[in-house]
Amino acid sequence: MIFIVVKFQTKPEWTDRWLEFVGPFTAATRAEEGNLWFDWSRSVDDPTEFVLVEAFRDEEAGAAHVGSAHFTQAMQDLPQALASTPRIINQTIDDTGWSELGEMAVR
């Protein structure tokens, strides 16, 4: 699986509408056959920072995502709302999804 985490620092005037702005990109990515998840969160420490956690089945699915029309469009559209270049962690890991946190098992 390709596991990716990206931090986006938005311009203050874009912060409140960021999730709506990325909505079409999010929906199109989630509809990709090889997408496992594509989830946004907002930092509790910095309201202008959004964190994207995404995963793709394999290299082929990741390449299809980067080659898609909606990805290309997002790379053109999103920078206008950003205060800085996004920061990314992109790793291939030998797993297929989320596991339970054993140290905090709910009984």
N, CA and C of each residue as an Amber inpcrd file, in Angstrom:
protein
   321
   0.8510000  -1.1700000   0.0000000   0.0000000   0.0000000   0.0000000
   0.8970000   1.2330000   0.0000000   0.4540000   2.2700000  -0.7140000
   1.1100000   3.5730000  -0.6860000   0.3850000   4.3950000   0.3770000
   1.1090000   4.8140000   1.4070000   0.5420000   5.5680000   2.5250000
   1.1350000   6.9740000   2.4940000   0.2600000   7.9770000   2.4650000
   0.6880000   9.3570000   2.2830000   0.0250000  10.2540000   3.3260000
   0.8190000  11.1490000   3.8880000   0.3050000  12.1880000   4.7730000
   0.8430000  13.5120000   4.2520000  -0.0630000  14.4710000   4.0490000
   0.3330000  15.7850000   3.5370000  -0.2360000  16.8590000   4.4580000
   0.6030000  17.8420000   4.8040000   0.1610000  18.9900000   5.5960000
   0.0520000  20.2020000   4.6770000  -1.1100000  20.8430000   4.6890000
  -1.3980000  22.0130000   3.8760000  -1.5980000  23.2130000   4.7920000
  -0.8420000  24.2800000   4.5630000  -0.9800000  25.5360000   5.3130000
  -1.7680000  26.4960000   4.4410000  -2.9890000  26.7880000   4.8240000
  -3.8370000  27.6560000   4.0110000  -3.6340000  29.1260000   4.3560000
  -3.9130000  29.9690000   3.3740000  -3.9730000  31.4010000   3.6430000
  -5.2040000  31.6290000   4.5160000  -5.1250000  32.5350000   5.4900000
  -6.2660000  32.7450000   6.3990000  -7.5950000  32.9860000   5.6880000
  -7.5610000  33.7040000   4.5750000  -8.8230000  34.0000000   3.8760000
  -9.4110000  32.7820000   3.1620000  -8.6530000  31.6940000   3.0790000
  -9.1350000  30.4630000   2.4470000  -9.4750000  29.3800000   3.4770000
  -9.0700000  29.5730000   4.7020000  -9.1780000  28.5240000   5.7190000
 -10.6050000  28.0130000   5.8980000 -11.5560000  28.9030000   6.0660000
 -12.9280000  28.4670000   6.3420000 -13.6060000  27.8030000   5.1530000
 -13.0920000  28.0010000   3.9610000 -13.6980000  27.3710000   2.7850000
 -12.8180000  26.2920000   2.1610000 -11.7210000  25.9180000   2.8370000
 -10.7840000  24.9350000   2.2910000 -11.4690000  23.6060000   1.9720000
 -12.2140000  23.0480000   2.9140000 -12.8240000  21.7350000   2.6840000
 -13.8350000  21.7660000   1.5410000 -14.5480000  22.8590000   1.4100000
 -15.4610000  23.0030000   0.2660000 -14.6580000  23.1260000  -1.0350000
 -13.5740000  23.8740000  -0.9890000 -12.7140000  24.0870000  -2.1540000
 -12.1290000  22.7730000  -2.6660000 -11.6740000  21.9100000  -1.7580000
 -11.0780000  20.6290000  -2.1600000 -12.1200000  19.5270000  -2.3080000
 -13.3900000  19.8430000  -2.1160000 -14.4610000  18.8470000  -2.1920000
 -14.5080000  18.0580000  -3.4870000 -14.4890000  18.7060000  -4.6570000
 -14.5170000  17.9520000  -5.9090000 -13.2940000  17.0420000  -6.0850000
 -12.1210000  17.5300000  -5.7200000 -10.8990000  16.7290000  -5.7820000
 -10.9980000  15.5240000  -4.8480000 -11.5160000  15.7530000  -3.6560000
 -11.6850000  14.6790000  -2.6730000 -12.6400000  13.6200000  -3.2030000
 -13.7890000  14.0430000  -3.7090000 -14.7900000  13.0950000  -4.2150000
 -14.2470000  12.2890000  -5.3880000 -13.5560000  12.9530000  -6.3060000
 -13.0130000  12.2510000  -7.4720000 -11.9340000  11.2500000  -7.0590000
 -11.1030000  11.6210000  -6.1020000 -10.0570000  10.7070000  -5.6480000
 -10.6580000   9.5130000  -4.9260000 -11.6360000   9.7450000  -4.0680000
 -12.2860000   8.6390000  -3.3550000 -12.9720000   7.6700000  -4.3120000
 -13.3600000   8.1450000  -5.4800000 -14.0250000   7.3000000  -6.4730000
 -13.0460000   6.4650000  -7.2930000 -11.7570000   6.7330000  -7.1840000
 -10.7650000   5.9530000  -7.9220000 -10.7570000   4.5110000  -7.4180000
 -10.6480000   3.5780000  -8.3360000 -10.6980000   2.1590000  -7.9770000
  -9.6170000   1.7590000  -6.9730000  -8.4210000   2.2990000  -7.0770000
  -7.3250000   1.9020000  -6.2020000  -7.1680000   2.7310000  -4.9480000
  -8.0620000   3.6990000  -4.7190000  -7.9760000   4.5190000  -3.5130000
  -8.5410000   3.7720000  -2.3210000  -7.7800000   3.7080000  -1.2430000
  -8.2460000   3.0530000  -0.0190000  -8.9120000   4.0480000   0.9260000
  -8.3470000   5.2370000   1.0400000  -8.9700000   6.3280000   1.7810000
  -8.3080000   7.6360000   1.4140000  -9.0370000   8.7150000   1.6850000
  -8.5950000  10.0740000   1.3750000  -9.3120000  10.9640000   2.3730000
  -8.6930000  11.1850000   3.5400000  -9.3720000  11.8120000   4.6770000
  -8.6660000  13.0860000   5.1420000  -9.4510000  14.1350000   5.3000000
  -8.9520000  15.4270000   5.7560000  -9.1920000  15.5900000   7.2480000
  -8.2460000  16.2410000   7.9150000  -8.3830000  16.6520000   9.3140000
  -7.8510000  18.0670000   9.4370000  -8.2760000  18.7230000  10.4990000
  -7.7980000  20.0780000  10.7580000  -6.9870000  20.0740000  12.0460000
  -5.8690000  20.7400000  12.0400000  -5.0140000  20.7980000  13.2190000
  -5.7370000  21.4530000  14.3890000  -5.5830000  20.8980000  15.5810000
  -6.1580000  21.5170000  16.7700000  -5.2630000  22.6450000  17.2850000
  -4.0080000  22.6910000  16.8280000  -3.0680000  23.7210000  17.2560000
  -3.0070000  24.9150000  16.3170000  -3.2900000  24.6930000  15.0360000
  -3.2010000  25.7460000  14.0310000  -4.3990000  25.6230000  13.1010000
  -5.3810000  26.4960000  13.2340000  -6.6010000  26.3650000  12.4300000
  -6.3950000  26.5340000  10.9300000  -5.2370000  27.0400000  10.5040000
  -4.9830000  27.1890000   9.0710000  -4.2950000  25.9570000   8.4810000
  -4.0180000  24.9490000   9.3030000  -3.3370000  23.7440000   8.8150000
  -4.3140000  22.5780000   8.6900000  -4.3140000  21.9720000   7.5050000
  -5.1230000  20.7890000   7.2360000  -4.1920000  19.6330000   6.9300000
  -4.5710000  18.4460000   7.4050000  -3.7650000  17.2520000   7.2010000
  -4.5770000  16.2600000   6.3750000  -3.9780000  15.7900000   5.3060000
  -4.6020000  14.8070000   4.4280000  -3.9070000  13.4650000   4.6330000
  -4.6860000  12.4520000   4.9920000  -4.1720000  11.0870000   5.1160000
  -4.8220000  10.2930000   3.9940000  -3.9720000   9.7490000   3.1180000
  -4.4950000   9.0310000   1.9620000  -3.7230000   7.7440000   1.7480000
  -4.3590000   6.8060000   1.0850000  -3.6980000   5.5440000   0.7820000
  -4.2300000   4.9910000  -0.5330000  -3.3250000   4.3130000  -1.2360000
  -3.6560000   3.6810000  -2.5050000  -3.2050000   2.2240000  -2.4580000
  -3.9320000   1.3850000  -3.1110000  -3.7120000  -0.0600000  -3.0860000
  -2.2750000  -0.4430000  -3.4100000  -1.6940000   0.1780000  -4.4420000
  -0.3540000  -0.1950000  -4.8870000   0.2120000   0.9160000  -5.7640000
   1.4210000   0.7020000  -6.2760000   2.0890000   1.6940000  -7.1280000
   1.2500000   2.0460000  -8.3530000   0.6120000   1.0550000  -8.9290000
  -0.2220000   1.2840000 -10.1120000  -1.3660000   2.2410000  -9.7950000
  -2.0230000   2.0250000  -8.6570000  -3.1250000   2.9020000  -8.2580000
  -2.6270000   4.3070000  -7.9490000  -1.4610000   4.4020000  -7.3130000
  -0.8800000   5.7050000  -7.0290000  -0.5320000   6.4590000  -8.3010000
   0.0230000   5.7450000  -9.2710000   0.3710000   6.3620000 -10.5510000
  -0.8860000   6.8100000 -11.2950000  -1.9370000   6.0160000 -11.2300000
  -3.1990000   6.3990000 -11.8740000  -3.7520000   7.6720000 -11.2450000
  -3.6290000   7.7740000  -9.9360000  -4.0980000   8.9770000  -9.2390000
  -3.3300000  10.2040000  -9.7240000  -2.0060000  10.1300000  -9.7140000
  -1.1720000  11.2630000 -10.1230000  -1.3840000  11.6000000 -11.6020000
  -1.7550000  10.6250000 -12.3950000  -2.0060000  10.8560000 -13.8100000
  -3.4230000  11.2780000 -14.1450000  -4.2850000  11.3660000 -13.1480000
  -5.6910000  11.6830000 -13.4070000  -5.9050000  13.1640000 -13.7080000
  -6.9820000  13.4410000 -14.3970000  -7.3320000  14.8260000 -14.7340000
  -7.6340000  15.6330000 -13.4710000  -8.2950000  15.0170000 -12.4920000
  -8.6250000  15.7680000 -11.2760000  -7.3800000  16.0950000 -10.4440000
  -6.3640000  15.2310000 -10.4700000  -5.1040000  15.5260000  -9.7880000
  -4.4080000  16.7000000 -10.4840000  -4.3260000  16.6330000 -11.8050000
  -3.6960000  17.7040000 -12.5750000  -4.3920000  19.0390000 -12.3160000
  -5.7210000  19.0160000 -12.2780000  -6.4810000  20.2390000 -12.0220000
  -6.2270000  20.7460000 -10.6060000  -6.1790000  19.8550000  -9.6380000
  -5.9210000  20.2590000  -8.2530000  -4.5430000  20.8960000  -8.1090000
  -3.5560000  20.3710000  -8.8200000  -2.2040000  20.9390000  -8.7390000
  -2.1630000  22.3550000  -9.3120000  -3.0910000  22.6760000 -10.1990000
  -3.1940000  24.0330000 -10.7490000  -4.0050000  24.9380000  -9.8300000
  -5.0810000  24.4120000  -9.2430000  -6.0270000  25.2230000  -8.4790000
  -5.6410000  25.4480000  -7.0200000  -5.1390000  24.4370000  -6.3420000
  -4.9230000  24.5210000  -4.9010000  -3.8760000  25.5430000  -4.4550000
  -2.7780000  25.7400000  -5.1820000  -1.7550000  26.6740000  -4.6900000
  -2.2560000  28.0880000  -4.3790000  -3.2840000  28.5590000  -5.0630000
  -3.7880000  29.9070000  -4.7970000  -4.2800000  30.0740000  -3.3640000
  -4.6490000  28.9800000  -2.7160000  -5.1850000  29.0260000  -1.3560000
  -4.1450000  28.7190000  -0.2890000  -2.9180000  28.4590000  -0.7040000
  -1.8870000  28.0130000   0.2320000  -0.9040000  29.1130000   0.6040000
  -0.4900000  29.0870000   1.8650000   0.4980000  30.0380000   2.3790000
   1.9170000  29.5280000   2.1810000   2.0670000  28.2070000   2.0000000
   3.3880000  27.6130000   1.8060000   3.2430000  26.2950000   1.0440000
   4.3680000  25.7880000   0.5730000   4.3750000  24.5140000  -0.1400000
   3.9950000  23.3910000   0.8280000   3.0610000  22.5250000   0.4530000
   2.6780000  21.4180000   1.3360000   3.8750000  20.5250000   1.6810000
   3.8080000  19.9290000   2.8660000   4.8300000  18.9850000   3.3300000
   4.2440000  17.5850000   3.2810000   5.0440000  16.6020000   2.8490000
   4.5280000  15.2620000   2.5810000   5.4250000  14.1780000   3.1520000
   4.7800000  13.1020000   3.5750000   5.4340000  11.8220000   3.8550000
   4.7490000  10.8220000   2.9320000   5.5290000  10.1140000   2.1270000
   5.0050000   9.1680000   1.1450000   5.8150000   7.8850000   1.2790000
   5.1650000   6.8190000   1.7340000   5.8640000   5.5560000   1.9660000
   5.0680000   4.3800000   1.4100000   5.7820000   3.4160000   0.8900000
   5.1720000   2.1450000   0.5210000   5.3250000   1.2400000   1.7280000
   4.2240000   0.6970000   2.1980000   4.2760000  -0.1760000   3.3690000
   3.5970000  -1.5000000   3.0550000   4.0220000  -2.5190000   3.7550000
   3.4830000  -3.8640000   3.5590000   2.2690000  -4.0470000   4.4610000
   1.1590000  -3.5000000   4.0230000  -0.0760000  -3.5970000   4.7830000
  -1.2310000  -3.3550000   3.8180000  -2.4370000  -3.6020000   4.2710000
  -3.5970000  -3.4050000   3.4070000  -4.6530000  -2.4900000   4.0100000
  -4.4320000  -2.0260000   5.2290000  -5.4220000  -1.1620000   5.8640000
  -5.1050000  -0.9050000   7.3210000  -6.0570000  -0.3530000   8.0140000
  -5.9070000  -0.0040000   9.4230000  -5.9500000  -1.2390000  10.3090000
  -5.1990000  -1.2010000  11.3950000  -5.2290000  -2.2430000  12.4220000
  -5.7470000  -1.6130000  13.7090000  -6.2320000  -2.4550000  14.6120000
  -6.6790000  -1.9450000  15.9070000  -5.4860000  -1.6040000  16.7810000
  -5.6440000  -0.5950000  17.6280000  -4.6170000  -0.2100000  18.5820000
  -4.7920000  -1.0750000  19.8220000  -3.9860000  -2.1300000  19.8970000
  -4.1090000  -3.1240000  20.9660000  -3.9610000  -2.5620000  22.3610000
  -3.1380000  -1.5470000  22.5180000  -2.9190000  -0.9320000  23.8360000
  -4.1330000  -0.1770000  24.3350000  -5.1190000   0.0240000  23.4790000
  -6.3040000   0.7700000  23.8720000  -7.5730000   0.0350000  23.4490000
  -7.5630000  -1.2480000  23.6210000  -8.7160000  -2.0520000  23.2170000
  -9.9600000  -1.6560000  24.0120000 -11.0400000  -1.4290000  23.2890000
 -12.3190000  -1.1110000  23.9090000 -13.0690000  -2.4070000  24.1250000
 -13.4640000  -2.6240000  25.3390000 -14.1560000  -3.8610000  25.6950000
 -15.6110000  -3.6180000  25.9840000
